[in-house]
Amino acid sequence: MVLLISGSTRAGSTNTAALRTVQAVAPSGIEARWYGGLAELPAFVPEAPEPAPPAVLRLREQLSAADAVLFCTPEYAGTLPGSLKNLLDWTVGTGDLYEKPAAWLTVAPPGRGDGAAATLASVLGYVGAEVDEASCARLPLSRTDIGEDGLVVAPAFRADAGEVLRRLVANRRGTAGRPSAGIH
């Protein structure tokens, strides 16, 4: 299973639409599951008492069940949005992303979004995720590419997004030497 995490909490986000479209076009045999708890996560506190807050426990459960993670995030002030950085902070020291294949889509036009991608790569490296650079892709979108159902209507995007997902799963299989549970 590939967990899909949008770094945006904004209604109508192109980043969220991109990942919802990835979920909709997932090839047969590949489960893509949406993570929808970003806005529910409390601020990270390093010495937070256990058990962790319920929203954090749900995040950890979903990350534990995932064979890989695919992100799509906007860039705010040249870096990751605070809400996504907060999610990642909750994984520091827990091993939630350790050795887990991860990649991202950038839907911003060329020349934008690079700060967020660089920060995401840095933080994922810090928490021990296996960044699959071959599965990271820039697939620019505009709001006009989003249909009334909230999904991307552009055929080229849909084909490329499906390919990103296939590549992430294939590379995961290659890394492990065998298919992982949940990835068929």
C-alpha positions as CSV (number, residue, x, y, z in Angstrom):
1,M,0.0,0.0,0.0
2,V,1.2,3.5,-0.9
3,L,0.1,6.2,1.5
4,L,-0.7,9.5,-0.1
5,I,0.1,12.7,1.9
6,S,-0.8,16.2,0.7
7,G,1.1,19.0,2.4
8,S,-1.9,21.3,1.9
9,T,-4.8,21.9,4.2
10,R,-6.5,24.3,1.7
11,A,-9.8,23.4,0.2
12,G,-9.3,23.2,-3.6
13,S,-5.6,22.6,-3.4
14,T,-4.0,21.4,-6.6
15,N,-1.6,19.3,-4.5
16,T,-4.5,17.4,-2.9
17,A,-6.2,17.1,-6.3
18,A,-3.0,15.6,-7.7
19,L,-2.9,12.9,-5.1
20,R,-6.6,12.2,-5.2
21,T,-6.1,11.7,-8.9
22,V,-3.2,9.3,-8.2
23,Q,-5.5,7.4,-6.0
24,A,-8.2,7.3,-8.7
25,V,-5.9,6.1,-11.5
26,A,-3.9,3.6,-9.4
27,P,-3.2,0.6,-11.6
28,S,-4.8,-2.7,-10.8
29,G,-3.0,-4.4,-8.0
30,I,-1.7,-1.2,-6.4
31,E,-3.5,0.2,-3.4
32,A,-3.1,3.9,-2.9
33,R,-4.6,5.1,0.4
34,W,-5.4,8.7,1.3
35,Y,-4.1,10.2,4.5
36,G,-6.5,12.9,5.6
37,G,-5.4,13.9,9.1
38,L,-2.9,16.6,8.4
39,A,-5.0,19.4,9.9
40,E,-5.9,17.3,13.0
41,L,-2.3,16.8,14.2
42,P,-1.4,18.8,17.3
43,A,1.8,20.8,17.3
44,F,4.8,18.5,17.8
45,V,6.3,18.6,21.4
46,P,9.5,16.6,21.7
47,E,8.8,15.6,25.3
48,A,5.1,14.9,24.8
49,P,3.8,12.3,27.2
50,E,2.8,8.9,26.0
51,P,0.4,7.8,24.8
52,A,0.6,10.1,21.9
53,P,-2.5,12.1,20.9
54,P,-5.1,10.1,18.9
55,A,-4.4,12.0,15.7
56,V,-0.7,11.1,16.0
57,L,-1.5,7.4,16.8
58,R,-3.7,7.3,13.6
59,L,-0.8,8.8,11.6
60,R,1.6,6.2,13.0
61,E,-0.8,3.4,12.2
62,Q,-1.2,4.5,8.6
63,L,2.6,4.9,8.2
64,S,3.2,1.5,9.7
65,A,0.8,-0.1,7.3
66,A,2.3,1.7,4.3
67,D,4.9,0.1,2.1
68,A,5.8,3.5,0.6
69,V,4.7,7.1,0.9
70,L,4.0,9.6,-1.9
71,F,3.9,13.3,-1.0
72,C,2.6,16.3,-2.9
73,T,3.1,19.7,-1.2
74,P,2.9,23.4,-1.9
75,E,5.8,25.7,-1.1
76,Y,5.2,28.4,1.5
77,A,7.9,31.1,2.0
78,G,10.4,29.0,0.1
79,T,10.0,25.8,2.2
80,L,7.4,23.2,3.4
81,P,4.1,24.4,4.9
82,G,4.3,24.3,8.7
83,S,1.5,21.6,8.8
84,L,3.5,19.1,6.8
85,K,6.7,19.9,8.6
86,N,4.8,19.2,11.8
87,L,3.7,15.8,10.5
88,L,7.3,15.0,9.7
89,D,8.4,16.2,13.1
90,W,6.1,13.6,14.7
91,T,8.1,10.9,12.9
92,V,11.5,12.0,14.3
93,G,12.8,9.4,16.7
94,T,9.9,7.0,16.1
95,G,11.1,5.2,13.1
96,D,7.8,5.7,11.3
97,L,9.5,6.5,8.0
98,Y,12.8,4.7,8.6
99,E,13.8,2.7,5.5
100,K,10.4,3.4,4.0
101,P,10.5,4.3,0.3
102,A,9.2,7.9,-0.3
103,A,8.8,10.1,-3.3
104,W,6.9,13.3,-4.2
105,L,5.1,15.0,-7.0
106,T,5.7,18.7,-7.6
107,V,2.7,20.3,-9.3
108,A,4.1,23.9,-9.3
109,P,5.4,25.3,-12.6
110,P,9.2,25.2,-13.3
111,G,11.0,27.6,-11.1
112,R,8.6,27.2,-8.2
113,G,8.3,24.5,-5.5
114,D,12.0,23.7,-5.5
115,G,12.5,24.9,-1.9
116,A,9.7,22.6,-0.6
117,A,11.2,19.7,-2.6
118,A,14.7,20.3,-1.2
119,T,13.4,20.6,2.4
120,L,11.3,17.5,2.0
121,A,14.3,15.6,0.7
122,S,16.4,16.9,3.6
123,V,13.8,16.0,6.3
124,L,13.1,12.6,4.8
125,G,16.8,11.8,4.8
126,Y,17.1,12.9,8.4
127,V,14.3,10.5,9.5
128,G,15.8,7.7,7.5
129,A,13.3,7.4,4.7
130,E,14.6,5.9,1.4
131,V,14.0,8.7,-1.0
132,D,13.3,7.2,-4.4
133,E,14.5,10.0,-6.7
134,A,13.5,8.1,-9.8
135,S,9.9,8.3,-8.7
136,C,9.9,12.0,-7.9
137,A,8.3,14.0,-10.6
138,R,7.3,17.5,-11.6
139,L,3.8,17.4,-13.2
140,P,2.7,21.1,-13.3
141,L,-1.0,21.8,-12.8
142,S,-3.2,24.8,-12.8
143,R,-6.6,25.2,-11.2
144,T,-8.2,24.9,-14.7
145,D,-6.9,21.3,-14.8
146,I,-9.1,20.3,-11.9
147,G,-12.6,19.1,-12.7
148,E,-15.8,19.6,-10.7
149,D,-15.2,16.3,-8.9
150,G,-11.8,17.6,-7.5
151,L,-9.7,15.4,-9.8
152,V,-7.3,16.3,-12.5
153,V,-8.9,16.0,-15.9
154,A,-5.7,16.4,-18.0
155,P,-5.1,13.0,-19.7
156,A,-1.3,13.6,-19.7
157,F,-1.2,14.2,-16.0
158,R,-3.3,11.2,-15.3
159,A,-1.1,8.9,-17.3
160,D,2.1,10.4,-15.8
161,A,0.7,10.2,-12.2
162,G,-0.1,6.5,-12.7
163,E,3.4,6.0,-14.0
164,V,4.9,7.6,-10.9
165,L,2.9,5.3,-8.7
166,R,3.9,2.2,-10.8
167,R,7.6,3.3,-10.6
168,L,7.5,3.8,-6.9
169,V,6.0,0.3,-6.4
170,A,8.3,-1.3,-8.8
171,N,11.4,0.4,-7.2
172,R,10.1,-0.7,-3.8
173,R,9.9,-4.3,-5.1
174,G,13.4,-4.0,-6.5
175,T,14.8,-2.6,-3.3
176,A,13.3,-5.4,-1.2
177,G,14.0,-8.1,-3.7
178,R,10.5,-9.3,-3.4
179,P,7.0,-7.7,-3.3
180,S,6.1,-6.4,0.1
181,A,2.8,-7.2,1.8
182,G,0.1,-5.0,0.4
183,I,1.8,-4.3,-2.8
184,H,0.7,-6.7,-5.5
